[in-house]
Amino acid sequence: MKRREFLSKSFKVGAFAGSVFTIPGFYNNNFSSKSYASSNYDLVAIKGGEPDIMFDEAIKQLGGMQNFVKKNQKVVVKPNIGWDVVPELGANTNPKLISRVIEHCFNAGAKEVYVFDNTCDDWRRCYDRSGIESAVKNAKGQIVPGNSESYYQSVSIKNGKKLTNAKVHELVLDCDVFINIPVLKHHSSTQLSIAMKNLMGIVWDRRYWHRNDLHQCIADFSAFGNKPTLNIIDAYNVMKKNGPRGVSKADVVVMKSQIISKDIVAADAASAKLFGMEPENIGYIKLANQLGAGKMDLNSLQIKRIIL
Amino acid sequence: MNRSNLWKLRVFLSIIFILPITIILADFSGLIPSSIINWITYFQFVPSILKSFTFFSYITTGFIVVIILTALFGRIYCSSICPLGILQDIVNFISRKIAKKRKKKNYRQKYLYIKENKILRWTLVVIPTVLLVFGISLGINLLDPYSLYGRIIGNFIRPVVIGINNITAFTLESFKVYAIFPYDLKVFNLIPFVITLSFFLLVLVMSIIKGRLYCNTICPVGTVLGVISKYSLYKIVIENEECINCGICEKDCKANCIDSEKMKVDLNRCVACFNCISSCPTDGIKFEHSLPKFNNRKDVFDQTKRNFLIASGIYISTLSALLAQAKKKIVATKPSTVPVFRKFAVSPPGSISLDKFNSKCTSCHLCVSSCPTQVLQPSFLEYGFTGMLQPRLDNLAGFCNYDCVICSEVCPTGAILPINAEKKKLTQLGKAKFVKENCIVETEKTDCGACSEHCPTKAVHMIPYQGKLFIPETRDEFCIGCGACEYACPTIPYKAIYVEGNAIHQTAKKNEEKDKPIQKIDYKEEFPF
């Protein structure tokens, strides 16, 4: 308890001074807007290659990783590592993609790259079987546990309709750049799990979300919570049914696609279309769009489409 | 061999045995692979016997080795293999150090010869054994020294180890080092804790006051091995010619089995600690080879004992029938609307049936320590009175990880038999029951689906409900009773989905939906936006 108080106090003290860096959206929107000038695209969609190759190509269209990661910055990469299954089942983010993203971060000058998830299955087995632990280590990133409540600090979600408070992993609160790498898949509760749904892995008490209108909570957090600097949607192995865990390989279609955007709603909308669903039929995408978390209407966006 | 070398050897062996056993029982991080754990628990007498009842292989022969060792050298098991015995020596060692400091002058612990309490000793062998014949392991479960040690470590040492680990983790974390992770203990089981505490105190007090009195009055393993050690090949003998009748050996005998006046050693109770040999000022007491004598055998199995056995058998079977009635009802849902009671607790995969599990498990809690999700928790009355302390699946603490079979690999008694992951994935421990009245989708009219989300077989799946909503539906044939649904269910205070245990584990159907969504992917096709 004492420790937690200490942490939260020191967080509050540091929050003001460090707010420029601790709130990724704030930093990017206010100080680094110039750097986006080199890219006119709001969203990049690419298909037909291996996850790492596609990312190389796609990030180039956004002006390279140096547009998002500056020298000596602390980066948090948040994949989906929810389940104790092998990569081919498409329940977790592709490890190859994660490795490559971390490499790009370091090439852009990142000081540290942390990777974690608040998993559903036993976290050690998830980190191991998903191939993500070794992928992160190979890329010289740091894999961090997300299993203990002590890592999570209470944050108020101002203007949230249902979600007014959430306990968020301290690394996310403390980083300069927050990169969201979900996997696109079917989801039994929300129909689809993409970028916004993936943010449930940076919070502790997800049961609260489930009890209090899941779609609204997801939208609230996407609009008023910790916004990712960049969303990279892995749609290589796509679980088309029995999600989010999947039962067998019969659930998976190899789509070899990837979508990248700073706009989390746009990323989800494009991914939904790719999956074969209309964004306005997914509760949280529609709600997040209404809250101004991003743009659901893809026609209003500058999209770069690449077929390899 | 030099006299004191025997004592040194004993202490060395004790350390060799107690360290790994303590490590596996206190471990929370899956440090030791289960193949090694099997060898660490290999010599533990009661688990080994119980396991050999179920299947016989090289890994279950430990008790035979112990019997042979005892026949050769006496109760080596009690002195150097049994962790509870060694624990008492450690307690004793420390308490003597403290006493020495207080009194300052040449302080010598004074043990004195105590007469054997045969009736109590054999009662505590007979009752657990007869209970076991009737399929109730409660007696042996409370008294088996290895299992008791397991519970002591699990309840008192493991939390301390975890505490130290967490403090280290928190300290490192403030330097942004995440190499050590904190471990949250999810539940605290009060009554199992209290039961263990009272036994622990009993052992502590007895050992501080009277050395190995516990081993020679209460422990059934000590009693049984005592019969063999009485006739062991090597034994402690007082040499009439060398002995100067100083009585030092008696005062140093922690088993209280040397009667220096009569110059007799009660080998039945001698735990082969060799304290007497090192303390003897002359060569008056020795560990010597001698031919076994069988002339006393008759008085071990006399008629009165036989009658006592039969009588207690009848008594216990009646008692156990009564005790089996006393079973705690587990409230699973809101009793105010629809009171639903779990009829059976859920036993771990590999335990085949509740009866088999309840009759083999000695509650050493090695599986509880090894379980990565903490779903295995000591029970109180969930299995009924006679299954007290035995681990059950507690889905409020966690759920059984789909691909994990660690408990079945480490179990030293065969209560949880080895099961491979493929078979485990189809072993139905219980069935999920949906309580619509408690479900968020019904009460709040919002989407939830946490249960179905966590279900590894999609036995719980979502079906269209009012409007755009989806509500869970359970399919018994695919359910394996892992409890992921119950764990994930967010409703409070009562869950909207729970697992009803199977008295006998069944086989679930494999969820093979062959209608693969064959989407011909044309990677050159334009994007749909």
Contacts between the chains, C-beta under 8 A, distances in Angstrom:
chain1	res1	chain2	res2	distance
A	3	B	170	5.9
A	45	B	527	5.2
A	45	B	529	7.5
A	47	B	523	5.8
A	47	B	527	7.4
A	48	B	523	4.0
A	48	B	524	7.1
A	84	B	401	6.1
A	84	B	402	6.6
A	84	B	403	5.6
A	84	B	404	7.9
A	112	B	176	7.4
A	114	B	178	7.7
A	120	B	453	7.6
A	120	B	454	6.0
A	120	B	488	7.6
A	121	B	401	5.6
A	121	B	402	7.2
A	122	B	372	4.5
A	122	B	373	5.0
A	122	B	401	4.8
A	122	B	404	7.0
A	124	B	30	6.9
A	124	B	372	6.5
A	125	B	372	6.8
A	125	B	401	6.2
A	125	B	403	7.0
A	125	B	404	6.9
A	129	B	403	7.5
A	142	B	178	6.3
A	143	B	178	7.8
A	144	B	178	4.1
A	145	B	178	6.4
A	145	B	181	3.9
A	145	B	182	7.7
A	147	B	181	6.5
A	147	B	182	7.9
A	147	B	184	7.4
A	148	B	169	8.0
A	148	B	181	6.8
A	148	B	182	4.2
A	148	B	183	7.3
A	148	B	184	5.3
A	149	B	184	6.2
A	150	B	166	7.7
A	150	B	170	6.8
A	150	B	182	5.5
A	150	B	184	7.7
A	151	B	173	7.6
A	151	B	182	7.9
A	187	B	449	7.9
A	187	B	453	7.0
A	188	B	449	4.8
A	188	B	452	4.1
A	188	B	453	5.3
A	188	B	458	8.0
A	188	B	461	6.9
A	188	B	462	4.8
A	188	B	470	7.4
A	189	B	447	5.8
A	189	B	448	6.2
A	189	B	449	3.1
A	189	B	450	6.5
A	189	B	452	7.0
A	189	B	453	5.3
A	189	B	462	7.4
A	189	B	470	7.8
A	190	B	447	6.5
A	190	B	449	7.5
A	206	B	450	7.8
A	206	B	490	7.9
A	207	B	450	7.1
A	207	B	488	7.7
A	207	B	490	3.5
A	208	B	490	7.3
A	210	B	440	6.6
A	210	B	448	4.8
A	210	B	449	7.9
A	210	B	450	4.7
A	210	B	490	4.0
A	211	B	440	5.9
A	211	B	444	7.4
A	211	B	448	7.5
A	211	B	490	4.6
A	211	B	491	6.9
A	211	B	492	7.7
A	212	B	444	7.9
A	212	B	446	7.8
A	213	B	444	7.1
A	213	B	446	4.3
A	213	B	447	7.9
A	214	B	446	6.4
A	214	B	447	5.2
A	214	B	448	6.0
A	214	B	449	7.9
A	215	B	446	7.3
A	215	B	447	6.1
A	216	B	446	7.8
A	240	B	517	4.9
A	240	B	519	7.5
A	241	B	513	7.9
A	241	B	517	6.6
A	242	B	458	5.1
A	242	B	513	7.9
A	244	B	453	5.6
A	245	B	453	7.1
A	245	B	454	7.0
A	245	B	455	7.2
A	245	B	456	5.9
A	247	B	456	7.5
A	247	B	457	6.3
A	247	B	458	5.4
A	247	B	511	5.3
A	247	B	513	7.6
A	248	B	511	7.8
A	248	B	512	7.0
A	250	B	512	7.5
A	250	B	513	6.3
A	250	B	514	7.2
A	250	B	516	4.6
A	253	B	517	6.4
A	253	B	519	5.2
A	253	B	521	6.6
A	254	B	521	6.6
A	255	B	521	6.0
A	256	B	521	7.3
A	256	B	523	5.8
A	269	B	529	7.8
A	270	B	527	7.8
A	270	B	529	5.5
A	273	B	527	7.7
A	273	B	528	4.7
A	273	B	529	4.6
A	274	B	527	7.0
A	274	B	528	6.4
A	274	B	529	7.7
A	276	B	528	7.6
A	283	B	447	6.7
A	283	B	468	7.6
A	298	B	529	4.7
A	303	B	529	7.1
A	305	B	526	7.4
A	305	B	527	5.2
A	307	B	523	7.0
A	307	B	524	5.9
A	307	B	526	7.7
A	308	B	523	7.8
